[in-house]
Amino acid sequence: MRPFCRLYPFERWPDGSWSVQMSRYGDLAEARAGGGACLGVEEAERMEDVLTAFGTTRESVESLGEQLAEETRAHGRG
């Protein structure tokens, strides 16, 4: 059974796009032994595979990142 994977913190890339930040062991056996890794992330070869594992899309991540940024700005103004 796989451990539950959480969505990771959002990060803004230098080109202005949003993504999710994730830690990786880089080795599936080490990730399994460590016990705290998201195996879906470890098994993914590309970011598209990560997004599929989380049941989301780049567009959804972009939208959530922009929403987070706007709410953060609004909080600062409040």
Phi and psi in radians as a Rosetta constraint file:
Dihedral C 1 N 2 CA 2 C 2 CIRCULARHARMONIC -1.491 0.35
Dihedral N 2 CA 2 C 2 N 3 CIRCULARHARMONIC 2.532 0.35
Dihedral C 2 N 3 CA 3 C 3 CIRCULARHARMONIC -1.212 0.35
Dihedral N 3 CA 3 C 3 N 4 CIRCULARHARMONIC 2.741 0.35
Dihedral C 3 N 4 CA 4 C 4 CIRCULARHARMONIC -1.164 0.35
Dihedral N 4 CA 4 C 4 N 5 CIRCULARHARMONIC 2.313 0.35
Dihedral C 4 N 5 CA 5 C 5 CIRCULARHARMONIC -1.782 0.35
Dihedral N 5 CA 5 C 5 N 6 CIRCULARHARMONIC 2.437 0.35
Dihedral C 5 N 6 CA 6 C 6 CIRCULARHARMONIC -1.820 0.35
Dihedral N 6 CA 6 C 6 N 7 CIRCULARHARMONIC 2.701 0.35
Dihedral C 6 N 7 CA 7 C 7 CIRCULARHARMONIC -1.185 0.35
Dihedral N 7 CA 7 C 7 N 8 CIRCULARHARMONIC 2.491 0.35
Dihedral C 7 N 8 CA 8 C 8 CIRCULARHARMONIC -1.644 0.35
Dihedral N 8 CA 8 C 8 N 9 CIRCULARHARMONIC 2.909 0.35
Dihedral C 8 N 9 CA 9 C 9 CIRCULARHARMONIC -1.041 0.35
Dihedral N 9 CA 9 C 9 N 10 CIRCULARHARMONIC 2.575 0.35
Dihedral C 9 N 10 CA 10 C 10 CIRCULARHARMONIC -1.315 0.35
Dihedral N 10 CA 10 C 10 N 11 CIRCULARHARMONIC 2.626 0.35
Dihedral C 10 N 11 CA 11 C 11 CIRCULARHARMONIC -2.438 0.35
Dihedral N 11 CA 11 C 11 N 12 CIRCULARHARMONIC 2.532 0.35
Dihedral C 11 N 12 CA 12 C 12 CIRCULARHARMONIC -1.699 0.35
Dihedral N 12 CA 12 C 12 N 13 CIRCULARHARMONIC 2.224 0.35
Dihedral C 12 N 13 CA 13 C 13 CIRCULARHARMONIC -1.450 0.35
Dihedral N 13 CA 13 C 13 N 14 CIRCULARHARMONIC 2.821 0.35
Dihedral C 13 N 14 CA 14 C 14 CIRCULARHARMONIC -0.958 0.35
Dihedral N 14 CA 14 C 14 N 15 CIRCULARHARMONIC -0.499 0.35
Dihedral C 14 N 15 CA 15 C 15 CIRCULARHARMONIC -1.428 0.35
Dihedral N 15 CA 15 C 15 N 16 CIRCULARHARMONIC 0.024 0.35
Dihedral C 15 N 16 CA 16 C 16 CIRCULARHARMONIC 1.646 0.35
Dihedral N 16 CA 16 C 16 N 17 CIRCULARHARMONIC -0.158 0.35
Dihedral C 16 N 17 CA 17 C 17 CIRCULARHARMONIC -1.380 0.35
Dihedral N 17 CA 17 C 17 N 18 CIRCULARHARMONIC 2.805 0.35
Dihedral C 17 N 18 CA 18 C 18 CIRCULARHARMONIC -1.800 0.35
Dihedral N 18 CA 18 C 18 N 19 CIRCULARHARMONIC 2.588 0.35
Dihedral C 18 N 19 CA 19 C 19 CIRCULARHARMONIC -2.598 0.35
Dihedral N 19 CA 19 C 19 N 20 CIRCULARHARMONIC -3.024 0.35
Dihedral C 19 N 20 CA 20 C 20 CIRCULARHARMONIC -1.942 0.35
Dihedral N 20 CA 20 C 20 N 21 CIRCULARHARMONIC 2.519 0.35
Dihedral C 20 N 21 CA 21 C 21 CIRCULARHARMONIC -1.656 0.35
Dihedral N 21 CA 21 C 21 N 22 CIRCULARHARMONIC 2.333 0.35
Dihedral C 21 N 22 CA 22 C 22 CIRCULARHARMONIC -2.508 0.35
Dihedral N 22 CA 22 C 22 N 23 CIRCULARHARMONIC 2.557 0.35
Dihedral C 22 N 23 CA 23 C 23 CIRCULARHARMONIC -1.598 0.35
Dihedral N 23 CA 23 C 23 N 24 CIRCULARHARMONIC 2.542 0.35
Dihedral C 23 N 24 CA 24 C 24 CIRCULARHARMONIC -2.355 0.35
Dihedral N 24 CA 24 C 24 N 25 CIRCULARHARMONIC 2.510 0.35
Dihedral C 24 N 25 CA 25 C 25 CIRCULARHARMONIC -1.383 0.35
Dihedral N 25 CA 25 C 25 N 26 CIRCULARHARMONIC -0.584 0.35
Dihedral C 25 N 26 CA 26 C 26 CIRCULARHARMONIC 1.542 0.35
Dihedral N 26 CA 26 C 26 N 27 CIRCULARHARMONIC -0.114 0.35
Dihedral C 26 N 27 CA 27 C 27 CIRCULARHARMONIC -2.492 0.35
Dihedral N 27 CA 27 C 27 N 28 CIRCULARHARMONIC 2.144 0.35
Dihedral C 27 N 28 CA 28 C 28 CIRCULARHARMONIC -1.079 0.35
Dihedral N 28 CA 28 C 28 N 29 CIRCULARHARMONIC -0.699 0.35
Dihedral C 28 N 29 CA 29 C 29 CIRCULARHARMONIC -1.116 0.35
Dihedral N 29 CA 29 C 29 N 30 CIRCULARHARMONIC -0.734 0.35
Dihedral C 29 N 30 CA 30 C 30 CIRCULARHARMONIC -1.138 0.35
Dihedral N 30 CA 30 C 30 N 31 CIRCULARHARMONIC -0.674 0.35
Dihedral C 30 N 31 CA 31 C 31 CIRCULARHARMONIC -1.105 0.35
Dihedral N 31 CA 31 C 31 N 32 CIRCULARHARMONIC -0.756 0.35
Dihedral C 31 N 32 CA 32 C 32 CIRCULARHARMONIC -1.118 0.35
Dihedral N 32 CA 32 C 32 N 33 CIRCULARHARMONIC -0.736 0.35
Dihedral C 32 N 33 CA 33 C 33 CIRCULARHARMONIC -1.178 0.35
Dihedral N 33 CA 33 C 33 N 34 CIRCULARHARMONIC -0.592 0.35
Dihedral C 33 N 34 CA 34 C 34 CIRCULARHARMONIC -1.185 0.35
Dihedral N 34 CA 34 C 34 N 35 CIRCULARHARMONIC -0.520 0.35
Dihedral C 34 N 35 CA 35 C 35 CIRCULARHARMONIC 1.441 0.35
Dihedral N 35 CA 35 C 35 N 36 CIRCULARHARMONIC -0.306 0.35
Dihedral C 35 N 36 CA 36 C 36 CIRCULARHARMONIC -1.951 0.35
Dihedral N 36 CA 36 C 36 N 37 CIRCULARHARMONIC 0.123 0.35
Dihedral C 36 N 37 CA 37 C 37 CIRCULARHARMONIC -1.508 0.35
Dihedral N 37 CA 37 C 37 N 38 CIRCULARHARMONIC 2.680 0.35
Dihedral C 37 N 38 CA 38 C 38 CIRCULARHARMONIC -1.541 0.35
Dihedral N 38 CA 38 C 38 N 39 CIRCULARHARMONIC 1.914 0.35
Dihedral C 38 N 39 CA 39 C 39 CIRCULARHARMONIC -1.165 0.35
Dihedral N 39 CA 39 C 39 N 40 CIRCULARHARMONIC -0.476 0.35
Dihedral C 39 N 40 CA 40 C 40 CIRCULARHARMONIC -1.065 0.35
Dihedral N 40 CA 40 C 40 N 41 CIRCULARHARMONIC -0.685 0.35
Dihedral C 40 N 41 CA 41 C 41 CIRCULARHARMONIC -1.213 0.35
Dihedral N 41 CA 41 C 41 N 42 CIRCULARHARMONIC -0.777 0.35
Dihedral C 41 N 42 CA 42 C 42 CIRCULARHARMONIC -1.102 0.35
Dihedral N 42 CA 42 C 42 N 43 CIRCULARHARMONIC -0.654 0.35
Dihedral C 42 N 43 CA 43 C 43 CIRCULARHARMONIC -1.351 0.35
Dihedral N 43 CA 43 C 43 N 44 CIRCULARHARMONIC -0.350 0.35
Dihedral C 43 N 44 CA 44 C 44 CIRCULARHARMONIC -1.219 0.35
Dihedral N 44 CA 44 C 44 N 45 CIRCULARHARMONIC 2.372 0.35
Dihedral C 44 N 45 CA 45 C 45 CIRCULARHARMONIC -1.669 0.35
Dihedral N 45 CA 45 C 45 N 46 CIRCULARHARMONIC -0.404 0.35
Dihedral C 45 N 46 CA 46 C 46 CIRCULARHARMONIC -2.388 0.35
Dihedral N 46 CA 46 C 46 N 47 CIRCULARHARMONIC 2.839 0.35
Dihedral C 46 N 47 CA 47 C 47 CIRCULARHARMONIC -1.064 0.35
Dihedral N 47 CA 47 C 47 N 48 CIRCULARHARMONIC -0.607 0.35
Dihedral C 47 N 48 CA 48 C 48 CIRCULARHARMONIC -1.035 0.35
Dihedral N 48 CA 48 C 48 N 49 CIRCULARHARMONIC -0.630 0.35
Dihedral C 48 N 49 CA 49 C 49 CIRCULARHARMONIC -1.164 0.35
Dihedral N 49 CA 49 C 49 N 50 CIRCULARHARMONIC -0.665 0.35
Dihedral C 49 N 50 CA 50 C 50 CIRCULARHARMONIC -1.108 0.35
Dihedral N 50 CA 50 C 50 N 51 CIRCULARHARMONIC -0.823 0.35
Dihedral C 50 N 51 CA 51 C 51 CIRCULARHARMONIC -1.064 0.35
Dihedral N 51 CA 51 C 51 N 52 CIRCULARHARMONIC -0.713 0.35
Dihedral C 51 N 52 CA 52 C 52 CIRCULARHARMONIC -1.097 0.35
Dihedral N 52 CA 52 C 52 N 53 CIRCULARHARMONIC -0.734 0.35
Dihedral C 52 N 53 CA 53 C 53 CIRCULARHARMONIC -1.063 0.35
Dihedral N 53 CA 53 C 53 N 54 CIRCULARHARMONIC -0.576 0.35
Dihedral C 53 N 54 CA 54 C 54 CIRCULARHARMONIC -1.589 0.35
Dihedral N 54 CA 54 C 54 N 55 CIRCULARHARMONIC -0.005 0.35
Dihedral C 54 N 55 CA 55 C 55 CIRCULARHARMONIC 1.172 0.35
Dihedral N 55 CA 55 C 55 N 56 CIRCULARHARMONIC 0.655 0.35
Dihedral C 55 N 56 CA 56 C 56 CIRCULARHARMONIC -2.371 0.35
Dihedral N 56 CA 56 C 56 N 57 CIRCULARHARMONIC -3.114 0.35
Dihedral C 56 N 57 CA 57 C 57 CIRCULARHARMONIC -2.303 0.35
Dihedral N 57 CA 57 C 57 N 58 CIRCULARHARMONIC 2.897 0.35
Dihedral C 57 N 58 CA 58 C 58 CIRCULARHARMONIC -1.035 0.35
Dihedral N 58 CA 58 C 58 N 59 CIRCULARHARMONIC -0.700 0.35
Dihedral C 58 N 59 CA 59 C 59 CIRCULARHARMONIC -1.086 0.35
Dihedral N 59 CA 59 C 59 N 60 CIRCULARHARMONIC -0.704 0.35
Dihedral C 59 N 60 CA 60 C 60 CIRCULARHARMONIC -1.156 0.35
Dihedral N 60 CA 60 C 60 N 61 CIRCULARHARMONIC -0.723 0.35
Dihedral C 60 N 61 CA 61 C 61 CIRCULARHARMONIC -1.127 0.35
Dihedral N 61 CA 61 C 61 N 62 CIRCULARHARMONIC -0.749 0.35
Dihedral C 61 N 62 CA 62 C 62 CIRCULARHARMONIC -1.015 0.35
Dihedral N 62 CA 62 C 62 N 63 CIRCULARHARMONIC -0.806 0.35
Dihedral C 62 N 63 CA 63 C 63 CIRCULARHARMONIC -1.106 0.35
Dihedral N 63 CA 63 C 63 N 64 CIRCULARHARMONIC -0.796 0.35
Dihedral C 63 N 64 CA 64 C 64 CIRCULARHARMONIC -1.129 0.35
Dihedral N 64 CA 64 C 64 N 65 CIRCULARHARMONIC -0.680 0.35
Dihedral C 64 N 65 CA 65 C 65 CIRCULARHARMONIC -1.089 0.35
Dihedral N 65 CA 65 C 65 N 66 CIRCULARHARMONIC -0.766 0.35
Dihedral C 65 N 66 CA 66 C 66 CIRCULARHARMONIC -1.135 0.35
Dihedral N 66 CA 66 C 66 N 67 CIRCULARHARMONIC -0.686 0.35
Dihedral C 66 N 67 CA 67 C 67 CIRCULARHARMONIC -1.109 0.35
Dihedral N 67 CA 67 C 67 N 68 CIRCULARHARMONIC -0.762 0.35
Dihedral C 67 N 68 CA 68 C 68 CIRCULARHARMONIC -1.049 0.35
Dihedral N 68 CA 68 C 68 N 69 CIRCULARHARMONIC -0.782 0.35
Dihedral C 68 N 69 CA 69 C 69 CIRCULARHARMONIC -1.088 0.35
Dihedral N 69 CA 69 C 69 N 70 CIRCULARHARMONIC -0.766 0.35
Dihedral C 69 N 70 CA 70 C 70 CIRCULARHARMONIC -1.143 0.35
Dihedral N 70 CA 70 C 70 N 71 CIRCULARHARMONIC -0.747 0.35
Dihedral C 70 N 71 CA 71 C 71 CIRCULARHARMONIC -1.125 0.35
Dihedral N 71 CA 71 C 71 N 72 CIRCULARHARMONIC -0.626 0.35
Dihedral C 71 N 72 CA 72 C 72 CIRCULARHARMONIC -1.156 0.35
Dihedral N 72 CA 72 C 72 N 73 CIRCULARHARMONIC -0.779 0.35
Dihedral C 72 N 73 CA 73 C 73 CIRCULARHARMONIC -1.078 0.35
Dihedral N 73 CA 73 C 73 N 74 CIRCULARHARMONIC -0.766 0.35
Dihedral C 73 N 74 CA 74 C 74 CIRCULARHARMONIC -1.103 0.35
Dihedral N 74 CA 74 C 74 N 75 CIRCULARHARMONIC -0.673 0.35
Dihedral C 74 N 75 CA 75 C 75 CIRCULARHARMONIC -1.102 0.35
Dihedral N 75 CA 75 C 75 N 76 CIRCULARHARMONIC -0.690 0.35
Dihedral C 75 N 76 CA 76 C 76 CIRCULARHARMONIC -1.162 0.35
Dihedral N 76 CA 76 C 76 N 77 CIRCULARHARMONIC -0.493 0.35
Dihedral C 76 N 77 CA 77 C 77 CIRCULARHARMONIC -1.487 0.35
Dihedral N 77 CA 77 C 77 N 78 CIRCULARHARMONIC -0.315 0.35
